[in-house]
């Protein structure tokens, strides 16, 4: 599900190209009541939600997932080095593209929100430069691949790890009864 009709069209085209027939793509803000999903993917969504909506979302995710279903998110970290550099070097560019409720999130606190209703959560830092680079220069694939490899090395350094740009949340709904 996506708000953007273009994103939904692209997802459908990608699924067709990959011969994936077991997926459904919807345009909108909320699935029909009672629908259950194997996977819910939220790429750069959580940090746009108002605080109250974010705090209520994990309960809704738990309700929408089938047993053993997975929720995946990727969002910017409040400790990200790239964000600090962006605010310092290009503050107006950063503000220009922000939504009213947009903010960087604390990875640990966000993971805890998803643990509270009973989801089994794993959180990881994702990158340093590859995602910001991909956003600034989307057609430079070689640059992204090089940055992605460098990110993988940097994320292994304990002192640097917490300064990563973005974090992943992978939350799984357990089988009923455990």
Secondary structure, 3 states (H helix, E strand, C coil): CECCHHHHHHHHHHHHHCCCCCCCCCECCCCCCCCCEEEEEEECCHHHCCHHHHHHHHHHHHHHEEEEEEEEEEEEECCCHHHHHHHHHCHHHHHHCCCCCCCCECHHHHHHHHHHCCCEEEEEEEECCHHHHHHHCCCCHHHHHHHHHHHHHHCCCHHHHCCCCEEEEEEECCCCCC
